[in-house]
Amino acid sequence: MAGFYGKFYLGWNWETLVIDGTYVEVTGLTGDLNSDDAVNILDIIALANLILGGSPTNEELQLADLNGDGMLNILDIIALVNIILDN
């Protein structure tokens, strides 16, 4: 590993001191609807509330449509239960 640092050090011209990067927020787990870094019964409750509320936002729909059919319904709850059982 030390060889890599040496080569980088010798190749650096010391003119560029900052390199712009990117920041990509890594979002949690599939099915983590309440963003608590766990997939559990609380996510099922959040999904049920979205379904019963009747008018989810586009962001909520994308996050909660676990079976990819464009609708929030019992099939998404079943998919979420399967995610929980598989973990």
N, C-alpha and C positions, 0 to 999 in steps of 0.2 A: 504494500500500500504506500510506503514512503516514496517509492519511485514516481508515483503519480503526482504527488505534491511537489516534488523537485522539478519535474517537467513543467508543471503549471507555473511554478515560480519563475523559472528561467524564461518561459515564453511570454510573461506578462510585461507590457511596455510601460506600465505605471502611469499612462496618460488617462486611461479610462478607470475611474474609481467607483462608478456606480453603474450597474446594469439593470435596466428596467425589467421587471418580471410581470407575472400575472398572479392574480389571487383568485382562486376558484374555491368557493366554499363547498366542502364535502358535506352533503346532506346525509342525514341518518339512514336508517334502515327502511327497506320497503315495508310499508304497513304502519310505520310510526307516524300516525296521523296527528298526535298531540305533541310531537317533537320533544319527547322526554328521553330519547336514546334507548327506548325499550319498546318491544311490540308485545302488548298484553291486553287484558280485558278493557283497560281504559281506552285503547284505540278502537275496540269494538263499540264501546259506548259513543265515542266521538263519531264513528261512522254511522251508527244508528241515528244520532242527532242530525247529521247531514242529510240522511235519507228522509227522515221525518220532517225536516225543515223545508224540503221541497225545492229550494232554489240555490244550489251551491254556486260559488264563483267558479270561473274557469280554472283557477289555481287549485281550488278544493277538489274539483272534478278530476283534474289530472293526477292529483295526489291520491285520491280515494278510489278511483276507478281501477281496482286491482285486477279485474279480469279483462279490461281493455275493450269493453263493448260500448263505451260512450254514455253509460247510464250508471246511476248509483242505485243498487237494489240488494236484495238478499244474496244474490250471487257474489257480490263483493264481500259481504259478511262471511260467507262460506270460504272465499279465497283467503280472507284475513285469518280465520280460524285455522285453516291449513298452514299458513305461514307460522302461526304461533305453535302449532303442534309439531311442525318440522324442526323447530329450533329447540 
